[in-house]
Amino acid sequence: MATAQMKENENDPELLVDLQYSLAQSYASTPELRKTWLDAMAKLHIRRGDFSEAGHCYLHIAALIAEYLKRKGSYPQGCSSFGFISPNIVAEEAGIKDDSGMQDVQYTEETLVDFLEKGAQYLEKAERYEVLGDIYKLIIPIYEKLRNFQKLESSYHYLSQAYSSVLSVMKSGRRLLGKYYMVTLYGQTYFEDENKKEYIYKEPKVTSLTEIRERLHKLFSEKFGRENVQMINDSKKISVSDLDPKYAYVQVIYVTPYFEEKDLGCRVTDFERNNNVRSFMYELPFTRSGKEHGSIQEQHKRRFIVTTTHSFPFVKKRVEVKEGGHREIVLTPIEVAIDEMQIKVADLKEAINSPAPDMKRLQLKLQGGVSAQVNAGPLAYAEAFLNPENISKYPADKSDRLKAVFRDFVSTCKDALDLNAKLISTEQKEYHESLKSGFMEIAERLAVLLGEKSMRTRPILTKGASMMEFVATSHLLHGGHTAMGSGSNDNRMAAESPL
C-alpha cells in the first residue's frame, strides 16, 4: 500500500518523504529496515540539493546504531549522546526494541563513525559548519580509543577548516540557511487526510513567497487539475465555511523563527537562530477602527506563534504544526514602538559584534538609525509616546521600557559610529561626519523628550571630543540603563514598519 502511494506521489517531494518517514517509523524494532528507509530519504534529499535534511538522516542512522551498540554493551551512552546535536534524534531513536530484529544486524563502532562522518559531510555542504564540532565530539573519542592517530590528525584538520569557514561566513554575512513558510491545505475531496493540516516548510536559501506559491500551485495543479486549485494570497485566518468544496485551497504565509526573551541570550548568532528551531511567528497589523494601518498611536499588531512537532533541521523539509501549537499575542501601539526600536538596536548590535565587521553592512544599519532622511522613524515613536503631553496616556512600565530602549539605541549608535570611524578610508570622512551630525540631532531631541539634561552637543563638537566622551556626558545613559529584551529581531516577520 505504502509503496503504491509512493509511486503515485513521486513528483510530490514533501509527501513522498512523509511516506518514507512513515515506513521508517514503523520499523523501530527492526534496525536494518529503519536504516534502509532513512537512507532512501537521504538519497532523495541529496538529489534535490536538500543537504541539511540528508545530513540529519545519516545522523539518525548513526544514533540508531549507537543505541544498538548500547544494548549490546559496547557504547554505554547510546543515542543520548546526540542530544546536544538535535533534540529530534533522542526522541526518535531511543525507542529501539529488544527483539529478534536486533539479531539480524552486526553494527560496530566503525559503522557508527562512518555514518557520523557521512552526516558531517552533508551538513558541511549545507554550510552548517558549527554543528561539525558537535559531531566530531562523538567521533574523536572512538579514534582515541582505537589509537588511530592518522584519523585524529585528519579530524582536527577538518575541524580547523570548519571553524575557518564559520569565520568566513560570519564576516561575509552571505550564508543563507533557508526561509520558512506555513502552508495550510484545504479541501477534503483532494487532500483527504491532509485536509486542514498546517505545515512549516523549510525552503532553500532565499526562496521568496512568490516562488513557493508558484511551486505549490504547479505541483497541485498537476495532481488535481489547474482549474481545481486556488491559492489563498492572504495571511488572515480562514473560515472553512467560506470555501467552496469543489476546489483545493492552499494558503502560504511567510514565518520567521520565534524565541522567548529568556532564550535569546544563548541564541546570539544567525546559525543559532536557525538551528534546532520549532517555534515560528508571523504578524498582522490592525487598528481598532478596523483598518489595517493607522497613525502611530493607533497601530496595533497581532503576533501569531506556531510550534511544530519536531525541530528544524530534521529528516524532512516540512514538519506539521503540533496540535494545540498556536498562540496569539496582541501588541498595543506603544508595544509596537518598543518592538520596532528593539529591532533597530538588535540589527546594529549584530553588525557591531561581528567577529569581522562588514563596513558596508554596518553603514547601512547605522544610516537606518541616524540618517537625516530616515530619523523620523525613531523620533516619531518618541514624540508619539514620550512627549510630556502624551506620556500619561500609557502605562508607566511601558513608557519606562520604551525609554530604556531609546537609551540603548543612543548607546549602540555611538558604538557603531566609533567602529565606523575605525573602518572608513579618508574618502568617507565627510559621509561619517554626516552620520555623526544626524546622531547628534537625534540624541539632543531624545534628551528633551525624555525630560533629561540636554546633551552638550555643540561645545563638545567644537572641542573635538570623541563620541565616547560625547555620550558619556549624556544623562540619557546615566545609571547604565539598558533596554529590556533587546535582540528580538528574529521574533517578528520581515514586514515594513508602520513608519
HELIX and SHEET records of a PDB file:
HELIX    1   1 ALA A    2  GLU A    8  1                                   7    
HELIX    2   2 PRO A   13  SER A   26  1                                  14    
HELIX    3   3 PRO A   31  ARG A   47  1                                  17    
HELIX    4   4 PHE A   51  LYS A   72  1                                  22    
HELIX    5   5 GLY A   78  PHE A   82  5                                   5    
HELIX    6   6 PRO A   87  GLU A   93  1                                   7    
HELIX    7   7 SER A  100  ASP A  104  5                                   5    
HELIX    8   8 GLU A  109  LYS A  125  1                                  17    
HELIX    9   9 GLU A  130  LEU A  146  1                                  17    
HELIX   10  10 PHE A  149  SER A  172  1                                  24    
HELIX   11  11 GLN A  188  PHE A  191  1                                   4    
HELIX   12  12 GLU A  192  GLU A  194  5                                   3    
HELIX   13  13 LEU A  209  PHE A  224  1                                  16    
HELIX   14  14 ARG A  226  ASN A  228  5                                   3    
HELIX   15  15 VAL A  240  ASP A  242  5                                   3    
HELIX   16  16 GLU A  261  LEU A  264  1                                   4    
HELIX   17  17 GLU A  272  ASN A  274  5                                   3    
HELIX   18  18 PRO A  333  ILE A  352  1                                  20    
HELIX   19  19 MET A  359  VAL A  370  1                                  12    
HELIX   20  20 ALA A  376  LEU A  386  1                                  11    
HELIX   21  21 ILE A  391  LYS A  393  5                                   3    
HELIX   22  22 ALA A  396  LEU A  423  1                                  28    
HELIX   23  23 THR A  426  GLN A  428  5                                   3    
HELIX   24  24 LYS A  429  LEU A  449  1                                  21    
HELIX   25  25 THR A  457  LYS A  463  1                                   7    
HELIX   26  26 MET A  467  ALA A  472  1                                   6    
HELIX   27  27 HIS A  475  LEU A  477  5                                   3    
HELIX   28  28 SER A  488  ASP A  490  5                                   3    
SHEET    1   A 7 VAL A 229  ILE A 232  0                                        
SHEET    2   A 7 ALA A 248  PRO A 257  1                                        
SHEET    3   A 7 LYS A 179  TYR A 186 -1                                        
SHEET    4   A 7 GLU A 198  GLU A 203 -1                                        
SHEET    5   A 7 ARG A 318  LEU A 331 -1                                        
SHEET    6   A 7 HIS A 300  PHE A 312 -1                                        
SHEET    7   A 7 VAL A 277  PHE A 286 -1                                        
END                                                                             
